[in-house]
Amino acid sequence: MLQKTIFLCLLVFALQSCKKENQMEEDAIGVGCMVFEDTTLIIGDTLVGTWNLLSTSGGFAGTGYEANFDKMTIDAAKNFELITGADLLANGSIEEIDHDFFDYYIRLNPGDVLNTTNYVDLIEDNEKAVEFEGPDTLHLRSDCCDRFDTHFIRAN
């Protein structure tokens, strides 16, 4: 009887502690993320969609910057476009990178379309912490020292 009890306890423990590769989970702020065997966090479909520019903040004076785009689109393949009106201002890919302090940290890598007559701060200062405020507000925050933050609201 003791052997059966020990075996049952070990079996329950083993089943509870194992997670399948690529299992969906919810983190502390409700953002869907994927957990892999190497514990790399991947921001799932949460970023996918069209994001309208809400505001900017930060910088030396704390007043933000004058953005020359009004929306950002992100697709499931982690490609982004910065758009003003009907014009594509810049594009590229999103790379998730490790950071000592932030759970979700990305690099916006410029692509083949970049309107060189317009400076795009989000491309120049391209490493940002990702923070969500509910399901429809996205903050791309700089990690330090007089850099700019960009705030978006979901369009769709």
Summary of the structure (lengths in Angstrom):
residues: 156
radius of gyration: 20.2
end to end distance: 59.2
largest distance: 79.1
contacts: 399
relative contact order: 0.17
helix: 15%
strand: 46%
